Amino acid sequence: MFFPVDSKHGASFRSRAEHKREYVVWVLTECCQSAYPAFMTKRKPHPKVHNEPAITITRTAYAESELVYIAYADKPLRYKKGDSRIAYIGTTKNGVGRVASSAAWKARDVLFRRGISKLDFYIVSAPRYRGHATYRKLERALLIRFSERYGEIPTENIYGGLLRWRDELKVFTLSRINKILDDFA
């Protein structure tokens, strides 16, 4: 804490101007509650209600817990072999909570790219088939086919660039995988 030096407390090696500057800083930081003195206070903020919802969750999200979700941008993203609006393909067995969490993280990266102002998350689900975890196979099939079509995986996917076909085509037809990708193209 700073106290001005006077003759009773001893001499100082600093100039009188330095003491005045330190005293003003001390008054502004220690004595005042805000960073601004009373004569410099800012106006109170005005809350703003936005026209579009930030997140919308529908009943389809709760229908199944094992699902695949696709992040869809409002403008096409550039890939090696063409443009697509798909920014991310993910999977979860924990339901819509994981989709909301992923939306928060992925949206931050995608929305700060030039020209993209909206990111929608769509759910793609498939019932179990002969004991297969179809949601994982569906995600793999979508990532592989996306990579074949556009030359790389979606921009926000980290893993999946080296995936190759295994038994995904025993569970899903290639035409159905193409149809899903075409719906989001």
C-alpha positions in Angstrom: 0.0 0.0 0.0 1.3 3.5 -0.8 1.3 6.4 1.6 2.7 9.8 0.6 6.0 10.4 2.2 6.3 13.5 4.4 9.0 14.9 6.7 7.7 13.0 9.8 8.1 9.5 8.1 11.5 10.1 6.5 12.9 11.4 3.2 12.3 9.7 -0.1 14.6 9.2 -3.0 11.8 9.7 -5.5 10.8 13.0 -7.0 7.6 14.8 -5.9 6.0 14.1 -9.4 6.6 10.3 -9.0 4.9 10.4 -5.6 1.9 12.2 -7.1 1.6 9.6 -9.8 1.7 6.7 -7.3 -0.8 8.5 -5.1 -3.3 8.9 -8.0 -2.9 5.2 -8.9 -3.4 4.2 -5.2 -6.5 6.3 -5.0 -8.0 4.8 -8.1 -7.2 1.2 -7.2 -7.5 1.1 -3.4 -10.1 3.7 -2.6 -12.6 3.2 -5.4 -14.5 0.0 -5.8 -14.6 0.2 -9.6 -11.8 0.8 -12.0 -13.4 4.1 -12.9 -13.9 7.1 -10.6 -17.5 8.2 -10.1 -17.3 10.9 -12.8 -16.1 8.3 -15.4 -18.6 5.5 -14.8 -19.9 3.6 -17.8 -23.6 3.3 -18.7 -25.4 0.2 -17.6 -25.5 -2.5 -20.3 -28.7 -3.2 -22.3 -29.6 -6.9 -22.7 -30.3 -8.0 -26.2 -32.6 -10.9 -27.2 -31.5 -12.6 -30.4 -34.0 -13.6 -33.0 -32.8 -17.2 -33.5 -32.4 -19.9 -30.9 -28.8 -20.9 -30.0 -29.7 -24.6 -29.5 -32.9 -26.4 -30.4 -33.4 -30.0 -29.2 -36.2 -32.1 -30.6 -37.7 -35.4 -29.5 -35.8 -37.2 -32.3 -32.7 -36.6 -30.3 -34.1 -38.5 -27.3 -35.5 -41.4 -29.3 -32.2 -43.3 -29.4 -29.1 -43.2 -27.3 -26.7 -44.7 -29.8 -26.6 -42.3 -32.8 -24.4 -40.5 -35.4 -24.6 -36.8 -35.7 -23.5 -34.5 -38.5 -22.4 -30.9 -38.2 -23.8 -28.9 -41.2 -22.5 -25.4 -42.0 -24.6 -22.7 -43.6 -21.9 -22.3 -46.4 -19.8 -24.9 -48.2 -16.4 -25.8 -46.8 -13.6 -26.3 -49.2 -12.1 -29.8 -49.5 -9.5 -31.3 -51.9 -12.0 -32.8 -54.4 -14.9 -30.3 -54.0 -17.1 -28.4 -51.5 -19.4 -29.8 -48.8 -21.3 -28.2 -46.0 -20.5 -31.2 -43.7 -18.0 -30.0 -41.0 -18.0 -32.9 -38.6 -19.3 -36.5 -38.4 -19.4 -37.9 -34.9 -21.0 -40.7 -32.8 -22.2 -41.2 -29.3 -23.8 -43.9 -27.2 -24.7 -41.4 -24.5 -27.5 -39.6 -26.4 -28.2 -36.0 -27.0 -26.0 -34.7 -24.1 -22.9 -35.7 -26.1 -24.2 -34.0 -29.2 -24.8 -30.7 -27.2 -21.3 -30.9 -25.8 -19.8 -31.5 -29.2 -21.8 -28.7 -30.7 -20.3 -26.3 -28.2 -16.7 -27.3 -28.9 -17.0 -27.8 -32.7 -19.0 -24.7 -33.3 -16.4 -22.5 -31.7 -13.8 -23.6 -34.3 -16.1 -23.6 -37.3 -18.0 -20.4 -36.7 -14.8 -18.3 -36.7 -14.0 -19.3 -40.2 -14.7 -16.7 -42.8 -18.3 -16.5 -43.9 -19.8 -19.2 -41.7 -22.4 -17.9 -39.3 -24.5 -21.0 -38.5 -23.8 -24.6 -37.7 -26.7 -27.1 -37.4 -26.4 -30.6 -35.9 -28.4 -33.4 -37.5 -29.0 -36.9 -36.1 -28.7 -40.0 -38.1 -29.7 -43.2 -36.4 -30.0 -46.9 -37.4 -31.5 -49.8 -35.4 -29.3 -52.6 -34.2 -28.7 -55.3 -36.8 -27.7 -58.8 -35.9 -25.7 -57.8 -32.8 -23.7 -55.1 -34.6 -23.2 -51.7 -33.1 -24.6 -50.0 -36.1 -24.0 -46.5 -35.0 -20.2 -47.1 -35.0 -20.4 -48.8 -38.4 -22.5 -46.0 -39.8 -20.0 -43.4 -38.6 -17.1 -45.4 -40.2 -19.1 -45.8 -43.4 -19.9 -42.1 -43.6 -16.3 -41.0 -42.9 -14.9 -43.5 -45.5 -17.3 -42.5 -48.2 -16.8 -38.8 -47.4 -13.1 -39.2 -47.7 -13.5 -41.0 -51.0 -15.7 -38.3 -52.4 -13.9 -35.2 -51.1 -10.3 -36.4 -50.8 -10.2 -35.9 -47.0 -12.3 -36.3 -43.8 -14.5 -33.4 -42.6 -12.5 -30.4 -41.3 -13.4 -30.9 -37.6 -12.8 -34.6 -37.5 -9.3 -35.5 -36.2 -9.3 -39.3 -36.7 -10.6 -41.2 -39.7 -8.3 -40.2 -42.5 -6.8 -43.7 -42.7 -10.0 -45.7 -42.4 -10.7 -48.4 -45.0 -13.8 -50.5 -45.7 -14.2 -53.6 -43.5 -17.7 -55.0 -42.9 -19.7 -51.7 -43.1 -21.1 -52.7 -46.5 -22.5 -55.9 -45.0 -24.7 -53.7 -42.8 -25.4 -50.7 -45.0 -25.7 -50.3 -48.8 -23.4 -47.9 -50.5 -26.4 -46.2 -52.1 -27.8 -45.5 -48.7 -24.5 -44.0 -47.5 -24.4 -41.9 -50.6 -27.9 -40.7 -50.1 -27.2 -39.5 -46.6 -24.1 -37.6 -47.8 -26.1 -36.2 -50.8 -28.8 -34.9 -48.4 -26.2 -32.8 -46.6 -24.1 -31.8 -49.7 
